Amino acid sequence: MSTRNISSRKEKYLALAALDYAGKTTNELKKLCRSVLDEGMHGLCFSPYLEGQNPGDQISEDQIRRRMEIISPYTKWIRSFSCTEGNEAIPRIAREFGIKTMVGAWLGDDPEINAQEVENLIQLANEGYVDIAAVGNEVMLRGDLTEDELLQKLDQVKKAIPDGIPVGYVDAYYEFAERPRITEACDVVLANCYPFWEGCDLDYSLLYMKDMYRRAINAAQGKKVIISETGWPFQGTNLEGAYPSYENALKYFMNTQKWAAEEDIEIFYFSSFDESWKVGAEGDVGAFWGLWDKDEQLKF
């Protein structure tokens, strides 16, 4: 092959892998990342909890509205995770800012809370505040419910909300291939894709995520697939070859947004704000997934 042909292919090769960051200083990466953010993104996972708050605490409309105002210039959609303890106000407030909503009912191992979550999701949908209804998040991965229990909840929501609102379930991308009954029950497949949590080196992370997405597409059998979560932590302990760092998080964010724009992939990036309570469940990296820090300052 001639040298000319190799060089003419170089641009395409880099587009397949990731953006080329060779030789970029941290400041240059920050500026690049800011320009990517300013172009806007499809979706952002909404982090409502302030420093010192934990799930179980009541969150106020004021804190939701303040954070919504911060992120509203940059995203078309937000994703919420619960419909109780004040979280039910998130989709209503998003509407004030013209933001579309993927609204989640958090399902765990408490039947009473589950019933309230589903009831509130149905109410919000019937009031016109829900664009996509997400019934449960990683329930199969955690083992909180059986397949039959989750299917009953999906069916309950489908029957109770307007026909035009797609109903789905959120889980790790591979669960949809392993649980065809659940995939069949979904109008839309909501796949969490985290190269970080599978120990993937940043250099290969975009290709790895593309493969995760392809596997979800195959499992979906023609249904729409949305990446309901992906992200990279800014600091913390490494997981095998996956290293949290400021520069790695910036690169991962930019790679993800570039791919989403090129291939018209709908992605909800995780996350909007750092939340310190997450360290318990996820180790020290848990507190550092936000594009904004715990004090609501943009990181770049």
Buried (B, 14 or more C-beta within 10 A) or exposed (E): EEEEEEEEEEEEEEEEEBBEBEEBEEEEBBEBBBEBBEEEBBBBBBBBBBBEBEBEBEBBEEBBBEBBEBBBEBBBBBBBBBBBBBBBBBBBBBBEBEBBBBBBBBBBEEEEBBBBBBBBBBBBBEEEBBBBBBBBBBBBEEEBBEEEBBBBBBEBBBEBBEEEBBBBBBBBBBBBEEBEEBBEBBBBBBBBBBBBBBEBEBBBBBBBBBBBBEBBBEBBEEBBBBBBBBBBBBBBEEBEBBBBBBBBBBBBBBBBBBBBBEEEBBBBBBBBBBBBBBBEEBEEBBBBBBBBBBEBEBBB
